[in-house]
Amino acid sequence: MKKQVCIIPFTRDFLLEYTSLDPTPLEIIESVDMMRVLEHGKKVKMIHTKHRTQAVDTKEDLEKVTKIMKKEKLY
């Protein structure tokens, strides 16, 4: 099983283009804005990573991630 983690960088020009595109049926049904990009024929690049990720959906998740980050060199 694979997990999707989204870090989505866009250029300014593409963001301006994106906002001019009409919402698409799948974007509306699935509430996934990336569907607008795909349904308008744009390309999306995905890459594999070996980095561990942790969702932050609850206060407990935030506490867990804070502890993880404190162990990181960049923190």
PyMOL Python script that loads the backbone (N, CA, C, O; Angstrom):
from pymol import cmd

cmd.read_pdbstr("""\
ATOM      1  N   MET A   1       0.844  -1.169   0.000  1.00  0.00           N
ATOM      2  CA  MET A   1       0.000   0.000   0.000  1.00  0.00           C
ATOM      3  C   MET A   1       0.889   1.232   0.000  1.00  0.00           C
ATOM      4  O   MET A   1       1.945   1.245   0.632  1.00  0.00           O
ATOM      5  N   LYS A   2       0.468   2.243  -0.695  1.00  0.00           N
ATOM      6  CA  LYS A   2       1.229   3.486  -0.749  1.00  0.00           C
ATOM      7  C   LYS A   2       0.432   4.600  -0.087  1.00  0.00           C
ATOM      8  O   LYS A   2      -0.791   4.527   0.039  1.00  0.00           O
ATOM      9  N   LYS A   3       1.144   5.613   0.325  1.00  0.00           N
ATOM     10  CA  LYS A   3       0.538   6.745   1.006  1.00  0.00           C
ATOM     11  C   LYS A   3       0.843   7.998   0.195  1.00  0.00           C
ATOM     12  O   LYS A   3       1.975   8.197  -0.247  1.00  0.00           O
ATOM     13  N   GLN A   4      -0.153   8.830   0.001  1.00  0.00           N
ATOM     14  CA  GLN A   4       0.060  10.071  -0.735  1.00  0.00           C
ATOM     15  C   GLN A   4       0.298  11.200   0.257  1.00  0.00           C
ATOM     16  O   GLN A   4      -0.518  11.452   1.143  1.00  0.00           O
ATOM     17  N   VAL A   5       1.426  11.869   0.090  1.00  0.00           N
ATOM     18  CA  VAL A   5       1.751  13.043   0.889  1.00  0.00           C
ATOM     19  C   VAL A   5       1.896  14.193  -0.092  1.00  0.00           C
ATOM     20  O   VAL A   5       2.665  14.102  -1.049  1.00  0.00           O
ATOM     21  N   CYS A   6       1.181  15.246   0.134  1.00  0.00           N
ATOM     22  CA  CYS A   6       1.167  16.326  -0.848  1.00  0.00           C
ATOM     23  C   CYS A   6       1.970  17.540  -0.396  1.00  0.00           C
ATOM     24  O   CYS A   6       1.636  18.218   0.575  1.00  0.00           O
ATOM     25  N   ILE A   7       3.015  17.775  -1.125  1.00  0.00           N
ATOM     26  CA  ILE A   7       3.728  19.038  -1.065  1.00  0.00           C
ATOM     27  C   ILE A   7       3.660  19.527  -2.503  1.00  0.00           C
ATOM     28  O   ILE A   7       4.333  18.989  -3.382  1.00  0.00           O
ATOM     29  N   ILE A   8       2.857  20.534  -2.734  1.00  0.00           N
ATOM     30  CA  ILE A   8       2.539  20.899  -4.102  1.00  0.00           C
ATOM     31  C   ILE A   8       3.031  22.319  -4.398  1.00  0.00           C
ATOM     32  O   ILE A   8       2.370  23.297  -4.048  1.00  0.00           O
ATOM     33  N   PRO A   9       4.183  22.420  -5.037  1.00  0.00           N
ATOM     34  CA  PRO A   9       4.659  23.761  -5.413  1.00  0.00           C
ATOM     35  C   PRO A   9       4.082  24.159  -6.774  1.00  0.00           C
ATOM     36  O   PRO A   9       4.010  23.343  -7.692  1.00  0.00           O
ATOM     37  N   PHE A  10       3.682  25.401  -6.887  1.00  0.00           N
ATOM     38  CA  PHE A  10       3.178  25.931  -8.147  1.00  0.00           C
ATOM     39  C   PHE A  10       3.906  27.219  -8.473  1.00  0.00           C
ATOM     40  O   PHE A  10       4.336  27.950  -7.581  1.00  0.00           O
ATOM     41  N   THR A  11       4.038  27.483  -9.748  1.00  0.00           N
ATOM     42  CA  THR A  11       4.552  28.787 -10.159  1.00  0.00           C
ATOM     43  C   THR A  11       3.414  29.799 -10.055  1.00  0.00           C
ATOM     44  O   THR A  11       2.239  29.433 -10.050  1.00  0.00           O
ATOM     45  N   ARG A  12       3.773  31.043  -9.974  1.00  0.00           N
ATOM     46  CA  ARG A  12       2.772  32.113  -9.919  1.00  0.00           C
ATOM     47  C   ARG A  12       1.889  32.063 -11.164  1.00  0.00           C
ATOM     48  O   ARG A  12       0.669  32.196 -11.080  1.00  0.00           O
ATOM     49  N   ASP A  13       2.517  31.870 -12.305  1.00  0.00           N
ATOM     50  CA  ASP A  13       1.753  31.836 -13.556  1.00  0.00           C
ATOM     51  C   ASP A  13       0.737  30.699 -13.566  1.00  0.00           C
ATOM     52  O   ASP A  13      -0.391  30.870 -14.028  1.00  0.00           O
ATOM     53  N   PHE A  14       1.147  29.527 -13.047  1.00  0.00           N
ATOM     54  CA  PHE A  14       0.192  28.417 -13.037  1.00  0.00           C
ATOM     55  C   PHE A  14      -0.949  28.686 -12.056  1.00  0.00           C
ATOM     56  O   PHE A  14      -2.093  28.330 -12.337  1.00  0.00           O
ATOM     57  N   LEU A  15      -0.661  29.301 -10.923  1.00  0.00           N
ATOM     58  CA  LEU A  15      -1.740  29.620  -9.971  1.00  0.00           C
ATOM     59  C   LEU A  15      -2.753  30.573 -10.600  1.00  0.00           C
ATOM     60  O   LEU A  15      -3.960  30.428 -10.405  1.00  0.00           O
ATOM     61  N   LEU A  16      -2.258  31.534 -11.345  1.00  0.00           N
ATOM     62  CA  LEU A  16      -3.176  32.439 -12.041  1.00  0.00           C
ATOM     63  C   LEU A  16      -4.009  31.678 -13.063  1.00  0.00           C
ATOM     64  O   LEU A  16      -5.207  31.927 -13.202  1.00  0.00           O
ATOM     65  N   GLU A  17      -3.374  30.744 -13.782  1.00  0.00           N
ATOM     66  CA  GLU A  17      -4.105  29.919 -14.752  1.00  0.00           C
ATOM     67  C   GLU A  17      -5.119  29.029 -14.043  1.00  0.00           C
ATOM     68  O   GLU A  17      -6.262  28.913 -14.486  1.00  0.00           O
ATOM     69  N   TYR A  18      -4.704  28.401 -12.941  1.00  0.00           N
ATOM     70  CA  TYR A  18      -5.577  27.487 -12.193  1.00  0.00           C
ATOM     71  C   TYR A  18      -6.864  28.189 -11.760  1.00  0.00           C
ATOM     72  O   TYR A  18      -7.956  27.634 -11.883  1.00  0.00           O
ATOM     73  N   THR A  19      -6.726  29.402 -11.258  1.00  0.00           N
ATOM     74  CA  THR A  19      -7.917  30.102 -10.773  1.00  0.00           C
ATOM     75  C   THR A  19      -8.858  30.492 -11.908  1.00  0.00           C
ATOM     76  O   THR A  19     -10.031  30.781 -11.670  1.00  0.00           O
ATOM     77  N   SER A  20      -8.353  30.500 -13.137  1.00  0.00           N
ATOM     78  CA  SER A  20      -9.218  30.809 -14.269  1.00  0.00           C
ATOM     79  C   SER A  20      -9.905  29.559 -14.825  1.00  0.00           C
ATOM     80  O   SER A  20     -10.830  29.674 -15.629  1.00  0.00           O
ATOM     81  N   LEU A  21      -9.467  28.375 -14.411  1.00  0.00           N
ATOM     82  CA  LEU A  21     -10.067  27.124 -14.887  1.00  0.00           C
ATOM     83  C   LEU A  21     -11.378  26.867 -14.152  1.00  0.00           C
ATOM     84  O   LEU A  21     -11.484  27.110 -12.950  1.00  0.00           O
ATOM     85  N   ASP A  22     -12.362  26.381 -14.873  1.00  0.00           N
ATOM     86  CA  ASP A  22     -13.641  26.044 -14.238  1.00  0.00           C
ATOM     87  C   ASP A  22     -13.475  24.810 -13.360  1.00  0.00           C
ATOM     88  O   ASP A  22     -12.735  23.896 -13.722  1.00  0.00           O
ATOM     89  N   PRO A  23     -14.156  24.767 -12.202  1.00  0.00           N
ATOM     90  CA  PRO A  23     -14.174  23.536 -11.404  1.00  0.00           C
ATOM     91  C   PRO A  23     -14.715  22.390 -12.256  1.00  0.00           C
ATOM     92  O   PRO A  23     -15.545  22.601 -13.140  1.00  0.00           O
ATOM     93  N   THR A  24     -14.237  21.179 -11.983  1.00  0.00           N
ATOM     94  CA  THR A  24     -14.614  20.022 -12.793  1.00  0.00           C
ATOM     95  C   THR A  24     -15.492  19.065 -11.982  1.00  0.00           C
ATOM     96  O   THR A  24     -15.520  19.133 -10.753  1.00  0.00           O
ATOM     97  N   PRO A  25     -16.206  18.176 -12.672  1.00  0.00           N
ATOM     98  CA  PRO A  25     -17.098  17.248 -11.964  1.00  0.00           C
ATOM     99  C   PRO A  25     -16.394  16.433 -10.863  1.00  0.00           C
ATOM    100  O   PRO A  25     -16.897  16.354  -9.742  1.00  0.00           O
ATOM    101  N   LEU A  26     -15.239  15.829 -11.173  1.00  0.00           N
ATOM    102  CA  LEU A  26     -14.566  15.014 -10.151  1.00  0.00           C
ATOM    103  C   LEU A  26     -14.040  15.869  -9.008  1.00  0.00           C
ATOM    104  O   LEU A  26     -14.048  15.436  -7.856  1.00  0.00           O
ATOM    105  N   GLU A  27     -13.586  17.067  -9.313  1.00  0.00           N
ATOM    106  CA  GLU A  27     -13.133  17.964  -8.243  1.00  0.00           C
ATOM    107  C   GLU A  27     -14.281  18.240  -7.278  1.00  0.00           C
ATOM    108  O   GLU A  27     -14.094  18.231  -6.061  1.00  0.00           O
ATOM    109  N   ILE A  28     -15.450  18.481  -7.819  1.00  0.00           N
ATOM    110  CA  ILE A  28     -16.612  18.785  -6.979  1.00  0.00           C
ATOM    111  C   ILE A  28     -17.050  17.554  -6.194  1.00  0.00           C
ATOM    112  O   ILE A  28     -17.294  17.640  -4.991  1.00  0.00           O
ATOM    113  N   ILE A  29     -17.151  16.405  -6.871  1.00  0.00           N
ATOM    114  CA  ILE A  29     -17.613  15.175  -6.213  1.00  0.00           C
ATOM    115  C   ILE A  29     -16.641  14.729  -5.122  1.00  0.00           C
ATOM    116  O   ILE A  29     -17.055  14.386  -4.014  1.00  0.00           O
ATOM    117  N   GLU A  30     -15.342  14.737  -5.444  1.00  0.00           N
ATOM    118  CA  GLU A  30     -14.335  14.201  -4.521  1.00  0.00           C
ATOM    119  C   GLU A  30     -13.750  15.258  -3.590  1.00  0.00           C
ATOM    120  O   GLU A  30     -13.031  14.925  -2.648  1.00  0.00           O
ATOM    121  N   SER A  31     -14.050  16.517  -3.845  1.00  0.00           N
ATOM    122  CA  SER A  31     -13.500  17.625  -3.066  1.00  0.00           C
ATOM    123  C   SER A  31     -11.969  17.573  -3.047  1.00  0.00           C
ATOM    124  O   SER A  31     -11.333  17.742  -2.006  1.00  0.00           O
ATOM    125  N   VAL A  32     -11.398  17.333  -4.240  1.00  0.00           N
ATOM    126  CA  VAL A  32      -9.942  17.257  -4.419  1.00  0.00           C
ATOM    127  C   VAL A  32      -9.575  18.251  -5.519  1.00  0.00           C
ATOM    128  O   VAL A  32      -9.854  18.024  -6.696  1.00  0.00           O
ATOM    129  N   ASP A  33      -8.945  19.356  -5.117  1.00  0.00           N
ATOM    130  CA  ASP A  33      -8.656  20.404  -6.094  1.00  0.00           C
ATOM    131  C   ASP A  33      -7.691  19.968  -7.186  1.00  0.00           C
ATOM    132  O   ASP A  33      -7.700  20.549  -8.271  1.00  0.00           O
ATOM    133  N   MET A  34      -6.862  18.964  -6.934  1.00  0.00           N
ATOM    134  CA  MET A  34      -5.923  18.489  -7.952  1.00  0.00           C
ATOM    135  C   MET A  34      -6.658  17.861  -9.137  1.00  0.00           C
ATOM    136  O   MET A  34      -6.102  17.770 -10.232  1.00  0.00           O
ATOM    137  N   MET A  35      -7.895  17.431  -8.928  1.00  0.00           N
ATOM    138  CA  MET A  35      -8.669  16.868 -10.029  1.00  0.00           C
ATOM    139  C   MET A  35      -8.911  17.920 -11.119  1.00  0.00           C
ATOM    140  O   MET A  35      -8.984  17.583 -12.300  1.00  0.00           O
ATOM    141  N   ARG A  36      -9.035  19.192 -10.722  1.00  0.00           N
ATOM    142  CA  ARG A  36      -9.211  20.258 -11.710  1.00  0.00           C
ATOM    143  C   ARG A  36      -8.009  20.313 -12.648  1.00  0.00           C
ATOM    144  O   ARG A  36      -8.157  20.482 -13.858  1.00  0.00           O
ATOM    145  N   VAL A  37      -6.822  20.168 -12.074  1.00  0.00           N
ATOM    146  CA  VAL A  37      -5.596  20.187 -12.868  1.00  0.00           C
ATOM    147  C   VAL A  37      -5.617  19.039 -13.876  1.00  0.00           C
ATOM    148  O   VAL A  37      -5.382  19.244 -15.067  1.00  0.00           O
ATOM    149  N   LEU A  38      -5.899  17.829 -13.390  1.00  0.00           N
ATOM    150  CA  LEU A  38      -5.878  16.652 -14.256  1.00  0.00           C
ATOM    151  C   LEU A  38      -6.984  16.683 -15.309  1.00  0.00           C
ATOM    152  O   LEU A  38      -6.753  16.360 -16.475  1.00  0.00           O
ATOM    153  N   GLU A  39      -8.178  17.073 -14.890  1.00  0.00           N
ATOM    154  CA  GLU A  39      -9.298  17.068 -15.834  1.00  0.00           C
ATOM    155  C   GLU A  39      -9.175  18.149 -16.908  1.00  0.00           C
ATOM    156  O   GLU A  39      -9.831  18.067 -17.946  1.00  0.00           O
ATOM    157  N   HIS A  40      -8.355  19.140 -16.667  1.00  0.00           N
ATOM    158  CA  HIS A  40      -8.097  20.153 -17.693  1.00  0.00           C
ATOM    159  C   HIS A  40      -6.869  19.794 -18.520  1.00  0.00           C
ATOM    160  O   HIS A  40      -6.366  20.621 -19.281  1.00  0.00           O
ATOM    161  N   GLY A  41      -6.381  18.545 -18.370  1.00  0.00           N
ATOM    162  CA  GLY A  41      -5.304  18.047 -19.223  1.00  0.00           C
ATOM    163  C   GLY A  41      -3.906  18.469 -18.812  1.00  0.00           C
ATOM    164  O   GLY A  41      -2.963  18.334 -19.591  1.00  0.00           O
ATOM    165  N   LYS A  42      -3.764  18.975 -17.605  1.00  0.00           N
ATOM    166  CA  LYS A  42      -2.436  19.375 -17.116  1.00  0.00           C
ATOM    167  C   LYS A  42      -1.738  18.158 -16.520  1.00  0.00           C
ATOM    168  O   LYS A  42      -2.384  17.168 -16.178  1.00  0.00           O
ATOM    169  N   LYS A  43      -0.433  18.239 -16.401  1.00  0.00           N
ATOM    170  CA  LYS A  43       0.345  17.130 -15.860  1.00  0.00           C
ATOM    171  C   LYS A  43       0.648  17.352 -14.385  1.00  0.00           C
ATOM    172  O   LYS A  43       0.826  18.481 -13.929  1.00  0.00           O
ATOM    173  N   VAL A  44       0.701  16.248 -13.655  1.00  0.00           N
ATOM    174  CA  VAL A  44       1.078  16.248 -12.239  1.00  0.00           C
ATOM    175  C   VAL A  44       2.212  15.250 -12.090  1.00  0.00           C
ATOM    176  O   VAL A  44       2.114  14.123 -12.577  1.00  0.00           O
ATOM    177  N   LYS A  45       3.277  15.645 -11.428  1.00  0.00           N
ATOM    178  CA  LYS A  45       4.407  14.741 -11.225  1.00  0.00           C
ATOM    179  C   LYS A  45       4.400  14.260  -9.774  1.00  0.00           C
ATOM    180  O   LYS A  45       4.272  15.047  -8.836  1.00  0.00           O
ATOM    181  N   MET A  46       4.539  12.951  -9.622  1.00  0.00           N
ATOM    182  CA  MET A  46       4.629  12.357  -8.289  1.00  0.00           C
ATOM    183  C   MET A  46       5.969  11.642  -8.191  1.00  0.00           C
ATOM    184  O   MET A  46       6.453  11.076  -9.172  1.00  0.00           O
ATOM    185  N   ILE A  47       6.555  11.671  -7.025  1.00  0.00           N
ATOM    186  CA  ILE A  47       7.823  10.980  -6.815  1.00  0.00           C
ATOM    187  C   ILE A  47       7.743  10.127  -5.568  1.00  0.00           C
ATOM    188  O   ILE A  47       6.979  10.419  -4.649  1.00  0.00           O
ATOM    189  N   HIS A  48       8.537   9.074  -5.545  1.00  0.00           N
ATOM    190  CA  HIS A  48       8.629   8.221  -4.359  1.00  0.00           C
ATOM    191  C   HIS A  48       9.592   8.869  -3.373  1.00  0.00           C
ATOM    192  O   HIS A  48      10.552   9.534  -3.761  1.00  0.00           O
ATOM    193  N   THR A  49       9.318   8.663  -2.110  1.00  0.00           N
ATOM    194  CA  THR A  49      10.219   9.145  -1.074  1.00  0.00           C
ATOM    195  C   THR A  49      10.358   8.075  -0.002  1.00  0.00           C
ATOM    196  O   THR A  49       9.439   7.291   0.238  1.00  0.00           O
ATOM    197  N   LYS A  50      11.490   8.057   0.621  1.00  0.00           N
ATOM    198  CA  LYS A  50      11.711   7.121   1.724  1.00  0.00           C
ATOM    199  C   LYS A  50      11.519   7.816   3.067  1.00  0.00           C
ATOM    200  O   LYS A  50      11.695   7.205   4.121  1.00  0.00           O
ATOM    201  N   HIS A  51      11.153   9.107   3.020  1.00  0.00           N
ATOM    202  CA  HIS A  51      10.962   9.855   4.257  1.00  0.00           C
ATOM    203  C   HIS A  51       9.702   9.406   4.979  1.00  0.00           C
ATOM    204  O   HIS A  51       8.684   9.107   4.355  1.00  0.00           O
ATOM    205  N   ARG A  52       9.785   9.365   6.279  1.00  0.00           N
ATOM    206  CA  ARG A  52       8.640   9.005   7.107  1.00  0.00           C
ATOM    207  C   ARG A  52       7.764  10.249   7.279  1.00  0.00           C
ATOM    208  O   ARG A  52       8.278  11.354   7.454  1.00  0.00           O
ATOM    209  N   THR A  53       6.475  10.070   7.230  1.00  0.00           N
ATOM    210  CA  THR A  53       5.562  11.188   7.409  1.00  0.00           C
ATOM    211  C   THR A  53       4.591  10.906   8.540  1.00  0.00           C
ATOM    212  O   THR A  53       4.362   9.757   8.916  1.00  0.00           O
ATOM    213  N   GLN A  54       4.031  11.972   9.069  1.00  0.00           N
ATOM    214  CA  GLN A  54       3.060  11.850  10.155  1.00  0.00           C
ATOM    215  C   GLN A  54       1.982  12.907   9.938  1.00  0.00           C
ATOM    216  O   GLN A  54       2.279  14.101   9.886  1.00  0.00           O
ATOM    217  N   ALA A  55       0.746  12.474   9.813  1.00  0.00           N
ATOM    218  CA  ALA A  55      -0.361  13.419   9.669  1.00  0.00           C
ATOM    219  C   ALA A  55      -0.548  14.195  10.970  1.00  0.00           C
ATOM    220  O   ALA A  55      -0.241  13.694  12.051  1.00  0.00           O
ATOM    221  N   VAL A  56      -1.051  15.410  10.857  1.00  0.00           N
ATOM    222  CA  VAL A  56      -1.367  16.215  12.040  1.00  0.00           C
ATOM    223  C   VAL A  56      -2.839  16.594  11.935  1.00  0.00           C
ATOM    224  O   VAL A  56      -3.201  17.616  11.352  1.00  0.00           O
ATOM    225  N   ASP A  57      -3.674  15.740  12.517  1.00  0.00           N
ATOM    226  CA  ASP A  57      -5.115  15.952  12.468  1.00  0.00           C
ATOM    227  C   ASP A  57      -5.721  16.210  13.846  1.00  0.00           C
ATOM    228  O   ASP A  57      -6.856  16.675  13.954  1.00  0.00           O
ATOM    229  N   THR A  58      -4.966  15.910  14.886  1.00  0.00           N
ATOM    230  CA  THR A  58      -5.475  16.079  16.249  1.00  0.00           C
ATOM    231  C   THR A  58      -4.402  16.740  17.108  1.00  0.00           C
ATOM    232  O   THR A  58      -3.250  16.873  16.696  1.00  0.00           O
ATOM    233  N   LYS A  59      -4.797  17.145  18.294  1.00  0.00           N
ATOM    234  CA  LYS A  59      -3.835  17.723  19.228  1.00  0.00           C
ATOM    235  C   LYS A  59      -2.759  16.695  19.584  1.00  0.00           C
ATOM    236  O   LYS A  59      -1.587  17.040  19.731  1.00  0.00           O
ATOM    237  N   GLU A  60      -3.164  15.440  19.720  1.00  0.00           N
ATOM    238  CA  GLU A  60      -2.210  14.374  20.022  1.00  0.00           C
ATOM    239  C   GLU A  60      -1.197  14.200  18.888  1.00  0.00           C
ATOM    240  O   GLU A  60      -0.011  13.981  19.133  1.00  0.00           O
ATOM    241  N   ASP A  61      -1.679  14.299  17.647  1.00  0.00           N
ATOM    242  CA  ASP A  61      -0.774  14.230  16.493  1.00  0.00           C
ATOM    243  C   ASP A  61       0.237  15.367  16.546  1.00  0.00           C
ATOM    244  O   ASP A  61       1.423  15.162  16.291  1.00  0.00           O
ATOM    245  N   LEU A  62      -0.230  16.559  16.875  1.00  0.00           N
ATOM    246  CA  LEU A  62       0.658  17.717  16.950  1.00  0.00           C
ATOM    247  C   LEU A  62       1.733  17.504  17.997  1.00  0.00           C
ATOM    248  O   LEU A  62       2.900  17.819  17.763  1.00  0.00           O
ATOM    249  N   GLU A  63       1.353  16.974  19.152  1.00  0.00           N
ATOM    250  CA  GLU A  63       2.329  16.700  20.206  1.00  0.00           C
ATOM    251  C   GLU A  63       3.361  15.666  19.732  1.00  0.00           C
ATOM    252  O   GLU A  63       4.555  15.811  19.995  1.00  0.00           O
ATOM    253  N   LYS A  64       2.902  14.641  19.043  1.00  0.00           N
ATOM    254  CA  LYS A  64       3.805  13.606  18.527  1.00  0.00           C
ATOM    255  C   LYS A  64       4.787  14.204  17.519  1.00  0.00           C
ATOM    256  O   LYS A  64       5.984  13.923  17.577  1.00  0.00           O
ATOM    257  N   VAL A  65       4.288  15.024  16.601  1.00  0.00           N
ATOM    258  CA  VAL A  65       5.144  15.629  15.588  1.00  0.00           C
ATOM    259  C   VAL A  65       6.121  16.614  16.220  1.00  0.00           C
ATOM    260  O   VAL A  65       7.273  16.706  15.795  1.00  0.00           O
ATOM    261  N   THR A  66       5.675  17.337  17.215  1.00  0.00           N
ATOM    262  CA  THR A  66       6.564  18.277  17.909  1.00  0.00           C
ATOM    263  C   THR A  66       7.745  17.525  18.522  1.00  0.00           C
ATOM    264  O   THR A  66       8.881  17.992  18.449  1.00  0.00           O
ATOM    265  N   LYS A  67       7.487  16.379  19.116  1.00  0.00           N
ATOM    266  CA  LYS A  67       8.564  15.567  19.686  1.00  0.00           C
ATOM    267  C   LYS A  67       9.515  15.069  18.596  1.00  0.00           C
ATOM    268  O   LYS A  67      10.733  15.071  18.773  1.00  0.00           O
ATOM    269  N   ILE A  68       8.946  14.647  17.473  1.00  0.00           N
ATOM    270  CA  ILE A  68       9.761  14.180  16.348  1.00  0.00           C
ATOM    271  C   ILE A  68      10.641  15.312  15.843  1.00  0.00           C
ATOM    272  O   ILE A  68      11.833  15.119  15.606  1.00  0.00           O
ATOM    273  N   MET A  69      10.058  16.491  15.677  1.00  0.00           N
ATOM    274  CA  MET A  69      10.798  17.630  15.140  1.00  0.00           C
ATOM    275  C   MET A  69      11.938  18.057  16.060  1.00  0.00           C
ATOM    276  O   MET A  69      12.988  18.485  15.580  1.00  0.00           O
ATOM    277  N   LYS A  70      11.751  17.950  17.345  1.00  0.00           N
ATOM    278  CA  LYS A  70      12.803  18.353  18.283  1.00  0.00           C
ATOM    279  C   LYS A  70      14.064  17.505  18.136  1.00  0.00           C
ATOM    280  O   LYS A  70      15.149  17.923  18.539  1.00  0.00           O
ATOM    281  N   LYS A  71      13.917  16.318  17.560  1.00  0.00           N
ATOM    282  CA  LYS A  71      15.059  15.449  17.336  1.00  0.00           C
ATOM    283  C   LYS A  71      15.775  15.769  16.031  1.00  0.00           C
ATOM    284  O   LYS A  71      16.879  15.276  15.802  1.00  0.00           O
ATOM    285  N   GLU A  72      15.169  16.585  15.169  1.00  0.00           N
ATOM    286  CA  GLU A  72      15.720  16.910  13.867  1.00  0.00           C
ATOM    287  C   GLU A  72      16.789  17.996  13.974  1.00  0.00           C
ATOM    288  O   GLU A  72      16.677  18.893  14.809  1.00  0.00           O
ATOM    289  N   LYS A  73      17.800  17.922  13.154  1.00  0.00           N
ATOM    290  CA  LYS A  73      18.894  18.899  13.152  1.00  0.00           C
ATOM    291  C   LYS A  73      18.412  20.297  12.811  1.00  0.00           C
ATOM    292  O   LYS A  73      18.899  21.272  13.385  1.00  0.00           O
ATOM    293  N   LEU A  74      17.474  20.414  11.896  1.00  0.00           N
ATOM    294  CA  LEU A  74      17.008  21.718  11.462  1.00  0.00           C
ATOM    295  C   LEU A  74      16.106  22.406  12.465  1.00  0.00           C
ATOM    296  O   LEU A  74      15.865  23.608  12.352  1.00  0.00           O
ATOM    297  N   TYR A  75      15.603  21.672  13.446  1.00  0.00           N
ATOM    298  CA  TYR A  75      14.699  22.255  14.429  1.00  0.00           C
ATOM    299  C   TYR A  75      15.470  23.201  15.304  1.00  0.00           C
ATOM    300  O   TYR A  75      14.898  23.809  16.209  1.00  0.00           O
TER     301      TYR A  75
END
""", "prot")
cmd.dss("prot")
cmd.show_as("cartoon", "prot")
cmd.util.cbc("prot")
cmd.orient("prot")
